[in-house]
Structures are given as C-alpha cells and as structure tokens.
Amino acid sequence: MADRSPTEASVPGLSFAQERLWIIDRLVDDKALYNASMIFNLRGPLNAALLEQSIVEVMRRHDVLRTGFVDRQGEAVRIEAALQAFSLTIEDLSGQAHAAALAREHQRATLDRPFDLALPPLLRATLYRFDAGAHQLVLTVHHIIFDGASIDIFLQELGAIYPALSSGQPSPLPALRLQSHDVAAAERLRIRGDHHGRLLEFWSAELAGELPVLALPSDRPRPAVQTYRGATLAMPVSAAWMERLEQASRRERVTPFMYLLAAYAIWLSRYTGQQDIVIGAPFALRTDKDTRDLIGFLVNTVAMRIKVDSRVSFRQLLRDVRTRCIHAYAHGEFPFGELVGALGVQRELAHSPVFQTMLVVQNVRPSVQIAPDVSIGYAGEVPTDRARFDIALVLDPLESGVTLSLEYNIDLFDASTAQRMLAHFDVLLSAAVDRPDTPANALPLLDATERDRVIRRWNETDRDRIDGVAHTLFEAHARSHPEAIALVSGHATWTYGELDRRANQLAHALRQRGVRPEVPVGVLLERSPELVCAMLAIFKAGGVYLPLDPGYPDERIAFMIEDARPGLVVTGQGTRGRIDALLAARARASAVWDWQADGAALESQPTGAPSQGPAPSDLAYIIYTSGSTGKPKGVEVTHDAFFNLVKAKIEGFGVYAHSCVLQFVSFGFDVSVSDVCMTLAAGARLLLRPADVVGGEPLARLLREHGVSVIVLPASVLATIPPEPLPALASVIAGGEACSAELVDRWAEGRRFINAFGPTEATICTTMARCVPHGGKPSIGRPIPHAQAYVLDANLEPVPPGVTGELYIGGAGVARGYLGRPALTAERFIPDPFAAQHPGAPAGARLYRTGDHARYLPDGSIAFVERIDDQVKIRGFRIELGEIEAVLRQHPHVQDAVVTARAHSIGGKQLVAYVVAQHGVAIEDQALASHLRTRLPEHMVPAAIIPLAEFPRTANGKIDRLALPSPEALGHAATREYVAPGTLTEQILAALVGEVLSLDRVSVEDDFFTLGGQSILAAQVMARASERFEVPLSLRLLFESPTIAALALRVEDALIAQIEAMDAADVAQALAQDDSETLADTSAGQGNTE
C-alpha cells in the first residue's frame, strides 16, 4: 500500500502572501475562514471516474494542490502529500425529493469543515449527481493554495484533460516550467536590496500620515474583537448592464475594475462622510505566461488610497484612479503583511489594518466543453457565512450571467442594510456610467421612489392648521374653570381665574408703559408665580418676552440687555437693585419697573384682557443661546410657531385638564416657556420646582407629594431619581440631552415615555419618539405636526437611511432668525429646496441647519448621532462618545456616565470617562475598563475613568461638560516612561521580545507592534514563549495583549489552567523539578530588560 503521509518538501519556502494566510490561520479561532468552495455545473452524460482521474492529473501538474505547511520554531515549512491522499467523493441524489436543497446543505457543511494546514492536500472535491445528465462538482480549497485566477486555470485544464482521457490519450497539456514554490522563492530573491527599498518608499509615501478607519454607519456597535461572521447578498446584473460598464470603461480608457473602484470610492465617501478612502484589492503576481498558467495563491493585496474630492466630476476622479492604479500595479509586489509592519500601523483587534473593505473583480471564462456532449460551467462559490472585512464588493462572471455581490459582517450590518447598500451603489454606478461629467457629490444614491419617500412621505405632517396665539387657550380655561388650580409654588396656590386677572392687569400696565408688538420686555425675577404671571402679561400686551435669569452672571445679563434693547425691564423683590447697578455701570438708559412694589398701579387696571393682542406672525419671545464666538445670540420665535408647538406637546405628551406638570428647568431656558404654556393651555396644574430641588431623592419626594403626572427633564437629571414607585406619574419626557436605552427601560414600563428633540431655532421641540421598554437605543422620532425634518448631505440632497448627514428642520416651528445678526441668519436659515413637495408650505419657506449629525432609520424615524462640532477622531478612528457612555451605563454599578475627548498633556487627544455610581456602591476604574474592553474596541476604551459624586450642571439642568475636572487635576496624568519588568514572567517575556526585535530593553508598557513587531515576528515570540514556559500559547494572545504587562498576565493564566488540569502526582513531580535552567536563561537575558 502506498504511503500517503506528507513529506517535507525540498523547497521549503512560502510566498509572502501564503505566509500571511498562515499567520492569520494561527490567529483566528475560525479555521475555515479562508476556505472557499467553487461550484461547477456539468451537463451531459458524465464519466465520474474520468473526472476524478482528470482532477488527479491537475493535482499532479500543480505541486501546490498537494502542499501543506507545518510550524518549525514559529516559521512555516512546506510539505507535500502523495497523490493517493486525494479521492473524489460522490453524493448520488438522483431521485431524491429536494435534491438541490440537500446538496446545498451538504456543500455548506463541507465549506465549514476546516483544513489543518499541516495535513495536505488542502483540497476536497465532491460530485453531486442529480440525474444522468446533471451533476455539480464542488471544489473546496484553502486560499493558501488557490486564488481567484486559479478557478479559470482549473476549469480550462479540466476542459483539456477530460476529453483526452476519455479518448484513451494522455494529457495534452505541456509540462509546467515553474511551480508556485518557484515563484515564491523568486519573489523573495527579487524583493530585497534596492528594489525592496524602492517599493517600500512608494507605499510609505502612498500611505503616509494617519490612515483612516472606514466609518460605515452600522446597525450595531463594533465588537471589541473583530468577528468574521458574515453573509453575502448577490444581485444578478443584466448583460446590458455589463455591456454599458464595459463600453464606458473603453470610452474612458480604463478597465472595468478602475471604473468600479472610482464609483466604489465615491459611494464609500458618501456613506461615511470621509474623503480619504482606502480600499483593498487583490493584485495578481502573474507577470508572464509561466505564472499565468499556474494554480496557486499568486496574489498580493494592495491598498488603493483615493482622495475623493466631491466637487470634481466623476470623470476627473476616474482619471486620478487610473493613474493611482497604474502606479500601484508597478509596485504591487511589495508584500502586504510586511507593509503593515513597516507602516507602524497600531494593531486593533476590532478591525483589519490599513483597510476594512475590498473590491474584487473576478476574471473567469464561465464555461468550457469537455466532451462533445458534456459541458462544465462555473456557477460561483458556495455562499459563506463569513466575512473577512466589514464589507467587500465582488463582481463575478458566472455561467448564468454576471453577479454583483456584497459580502458583509452580520455583527455590524443587518441584511436589510446590506440590501440598501447594494441598491444605492447600483444607482450611483448607473449614473456614473451614463453621466460621467456629474460632480461626485451630485451622483444620486436614491432612486426616484426612495427619494420621494424620504422627502415627501416621511414628512407628511400637515393637518388642518389653525394659526393662533398660545395664551388664548389659557384664557379659555380661565373663563370656563376659573376656580381650577393653575399654579402651585411652595405654599402658594393660584387659580386660573386669579392668574388670568392678575396677568390682565399687568398687561394693561405694560401697555401704558409702551409695550406693543415687537417690543422686547426683559423679565428679571426669581422663580415664582409672579414670573409666570409676567410672562403671560407680556404675551397679552403683545410684547416680546425676554427672560433674564437671575442665576446668570452680570456680564451675560448686561450683554442680553444691550443686544436686545428691551423697552422695559420688569423686576421684583431682590432683583431691582441688581439691574440698577448693571445699567448704571454701563451708562445704558432703559426703563425699569418693579411691578411687585407698585401694587397701586396694578389694582387700578382693568381685569379683562387688552382688546388688542399680538398677531400670529408677531414675535412671542427671544431666547439667548450660546454662540460659537463666546457671545450668546438671541433667537426670535413668533407666536404662530409657538402656538403650533404648544398644541403638539399637549397631544404628544399626554397633558390633560387633570394632569399635574412639573416645571423643572431654568426660566432662562426656552423649555420653561413651553412647559408653562403647554400646561395652562391644557387646563392642567403647573408645579414650580423649588430652587433647592435639583434631582435625586428630593426630586422624587416632590413628585410623590404633589402627585405629578407629567415631567419634562434633561435625561441626566432623570437618571438621578431613585427607582421607587411613582404611581401618579403617567408621562415622562426626556429632552435636551441624549437619552439612553437604560433610561427608557427603567421609566417606560406602564407609562408614556417620549424622547423629545429640537433646537431653540426650531421652537424647542421638532421631533418626538414614543419609546417602549427594551426597544434598544431610542431615536428622536419623527416630526411633529406641520414640521419637517430632513437628513441631508453637503449638497443638500437626502442621504439614504442609515447614512449620517446633517439634520435640517422646516415647517411651522422655524424661528424668524437671530436678533440683529442678518449674516448669521442667512447662513443658518436657508431657502427650503423641498417646499414644492409640500403644498401647505408658505412662500419663502426656510430650513434651519441644526449643526447636528443624524441619520434616518428604516422606518423614517431619525437617530441623533452627535453635534458636528463635537466630532471626535483619535488615531484615525471616528468615535461616537454616546456609544461608550451607553456601554458604561450597562455596568450594574454605574448610574450615569459622560465621556469627553480632552487635549492630552503629551499631545493629541485622549478619551476621558466620568461616572456617577449607583447609591452606596464604590466604583473601581479597572473593573470598568475591563467591562469596556470586553464590549468595545481598544481605541474606544478611555485613558482615564474618573468617579464623581455628581456631575456639574448648567443653569438649565444639563450636564456642564466644560466644568468636568481634568484628569491631570485629579492625578490621572499619563506618562510614557520606561517601566522595568517586575515579575519573573515579565522578565522572561521582555527578554524574548528584546531578542526577536533586537532591542536592548523593553518596557512592560511598550506595545509590541509599536516597537516594530510584525506578524511573523509575533509568531516567533509566541513559539519561543511556548517552549520556555512549556505551555501552549496562541499567537492571538500577543495581538490581544500586546504589552509585556498584559501578556504576562495571560501567560500566567495559561500556566494556572495547565496546573489545574494536572492530577496530584503530576503537580508534585512538576514542583520537584529543578528550575535553575529557566532562571539561568532569564538571567542571561537581563541585559535586554534594563
């Protein structure tokens, strides 16, 4: 019997690409990751025995098909198996019901069965028989011996060998002059010396600087460790589609690959908002006829870096892509694995280095006749449930026609998202083919139907609109129910009748003092019923309410008065002296009236409302918001916009006449105006929060004692309320800050929970989301009645669902503009390009540009992403801080969390997390860091985690991020000093790393890959460590724990696990062994650790 055991080859070398796959195989748990199963349809009366002989002949011709790879001290050595090790498996499914389904199930199992690279051949072949004239051959290989070009070679050689053998003739194919290992050896000889230097110089320049990490919007956060669970979505394309692409390519003097690459780069740029795009592509190392006829893994991977200037035409970008491709091909043989190490790319377990997407264009002749009545055709690969990258785009010519496929990672993307991605790319590519002179940013992503859905159908919010002014709704309740309680503050209680009468009298007095429509009236009063009365009186008099919060610094109040130039400033007890001093210090003349001290002037006024009130188009109030220049800007809001908001809030928040609504926020904040008027317009009871109640148990006690049924709170304040029964609470509204899923889960059970969103410039609340427990991260919902919300790109075109764009708001709530700032108003309030899509839109309709990043969800609701000004990018990674905060809040000891990006004392930025613990719980920062590391990529783990008793807050109750303490101030300053190895394990590992990297000393905090470590060197370190510690150590450990300190802990864990698995006798024997040899080895390497 012939010996089938593999023998070590006389030529041991691997190509650089094979070496890289060998390293990857050792790193990943899924050993079938680089398996591929090709399907070939055979039609006609097939001779299975001849087919097997034909495959054996192909294997005889190509040594690589009999090759395996073994580990020799961390290096791969090639071995070869005898031909007898191969046999064709035959599965006869003829006559069976559901034969095709059975075949697919079996093919999938075969694909999922891993190869042991040390046990060749790394090839399996199965023939499925459906009937006498219908068969499928499935060839399963490991990519380390077989690339895409090999498919066509295998097919053509079968087409030559099978008919010869069927005629009793030997193979007609000439002997191969080279084998793949010859090519590998020549490659290693060629890429060295000056040639190596020239190649490296080119790629170092091409990939210089910070490499971008592809920021595709995903359905789920990126896992801490890259997974390879995937799926493939295939879209058949017509012959006409392919012909159009080929004609366009010929017209532009490029290949179809180049045309697709340019379109793909633009599509990625439009989807991510990034202009710097890196795409991986296979580069065939087949430079002459000898190599073009070889089966094997004769490819390198090249990184195509494309700078997408969205203003230039597609044709111009295509020319740049053509030039880049030509230069990349001229330097394409430089080993990608070595390039990664040479670039010093910081390794991240969460994603692949350099690029996270690939473009592959297969070149296979779809079918061949192997006998007069037998044909064999390539039908594609068995669908895989793996994805080596985030996404990969593949153009595949098959027997049945051309297929465009998207391979995607299912831990990042849903199938519906992949389907939209592929459809949007098809729309963009079609436009690029038909109209290559179109600017890149004007190439459409949405077809006409989807564009109409986004612009029109998702914004069909118009109802029968009634213009009005909000305080008239309050007046109606005052007339119908004058004895109902309108307002409670401490021990004071005001009825609707009393509040209306006093407000009317004050309104008449204001009119006597010159208050008219469009005249601002400043109000500097403490939180009190009198303040509410003054607000209503100003509305009734037709004036413009201008709140001046006593909690503001003098400088800010003085600026607001100087900027708004109110005709009158209303004061009361405790505030008159302050305003007099402010005005005197600035020589600013302004009328000031202490109306609480002038009781006689009020008592003489009529108790009915003034006969002339404001028109809906008149200004209702001016609210000052923070400005980017450091000076606040006044936002002018009209009565009709405010009236629309009040009605929408009453309905959306569930406010009824029997409701009790808490007024929480500062009266200098616009939400206070809507809280007051929403409550009074609904005939409900308003409870003013005492100044000393800011959250926590005191706030819970206030809600219980007064039976509060509706609360509108910043999300971070809501998080401070202890979890205890509040049976009267029916509606919880979170606004002003990002709302977490944990907050919804805690508060939404059995009650209405609304996540409300809107800027001051769009009258406080533009969108609402009704949230349910365990519904995931809450969106900000959809527009309220008579409002529109669009997520647009820089070209003011709607972005596809899932893609981040800027949020624009239109409709009834859009403010008039910024007081006295016409240039800024024109910049932020732009003509509505979609007004024609909405019949109810008034002439001159405008959109407000929010400066917020958002994205559509598939159902048309909107997800808030971040303030554009708050975008964080660290080491090339674009980071959403809210994602880190959400994971921190999932820890059982954390009540709330805030993450910021702060300037680092040693340059650049670092992430800093601030956490507030659950009551009575101590937080350990290391425990939280471990919690994060198991759920998030390393670049998203903050450099410092700082516990605080409570968060600093602004006057409006929001978290004051600017007031958070710096890590340095709390003793968290980072250093990069040398830290000597301490434990024996650290000393041994430091010595090993020093030996492999030729370093005199290695700090336990140094990153192996930052020091210049590469994959093959990592393999050598771990092979030596396994031998030294006499315990199996996976190569992956070094990638997961790249510092000596972290790796030492992992090694010690492995040693403990090994001891625990031993029986008592083995442990005693191990302990009795003399360890002097190990200590001597360690001492000999000490020079490398100091």
Secondary structure, DSSP 8 states (H G I E B T S, - for coil): ----S-EE-SS----HHHHHHHHHHHH-S-TTTTEEEEEEEEESS--HHHHHHHHHHHHHH-GGGGEEEEEETTEEEEEE--GGG---EEEE-TT-TTHHHHHHHHHHHHHHS---TTSS--EEEEEEEEETTEEEEEEEEEGGG--HHHHHHHHHHHHHHHHHHHTT----S---S--HHHHHHHHHHHSSHHHHHHHHHHHHHHT-S---------SS---SS---BEEEEEEE--HHHHHHHHHHHHHHT--HHHHHHHHHHHHHHHHH--SEEEEEEEEE---SHHHHT--S--EEEEEEEEE--TTSBHHHHHHHHHHHHHHHHHTTTS-HHHHHHHHT----TTS-SS-SEEEEE-----EEEEETTEEEEEEEE---SB-SSSEEEEEEEETTEEEEEEEEETTT--HHHHHHHHHHHHHHHHHHHH-TTSBGGGS-SS-HHHHHHHHTGGG----------THHHHHHHHHH-TTSEEEEETTEEEEHHHHHHHHHHHHHHHHHTT--TT-EEEEE--SSHHHHHHHHHHHHHT-EEEE--TTS-HHHHHHHHHHH--SEEEE-TTTHHHHHHHHHHTT----EEEGGG-HHHHHTS-SS--S----TTSEEEEEEE--TTSS-EEEEEEHHHHHHHHHHHHHHHT--TT-EEEE-S-TTSHHHHHHHHHHHHTT-EEEE--TT--SHHHHHHHHHHHT--EEEEEHHHHTTS-S---TT--EEEEESS---HHHHHHH-TTSEEEEEE--GGGTS--EEEE--TT--S---BEE-TTEEEEEE-TTS-B--TT--EEEEEEETT---EETT-HHHHHHHEEE-TTGGG-TT--TT-EEEEEEEEEEE-TTS-EEEEEEGGG-EEETTEEE-HHHHHHHHHTSTTEEEEEEEEEE-TTSSEEEEEEEEE-TT----HHHHHHHHHTTS-GGGS-SEEEEESS--B-TTSSB-GGGS--TGGGT-----------SHHHHHHHHHHHHHHT-S---TT-BTTTTT--HHHHHHHHHHHHHHHTS---THHHHHS-BHHHHHHHHHHHHHHHHHTS-HHHHHHHHHS--HHHHHHHHHTGGGT-
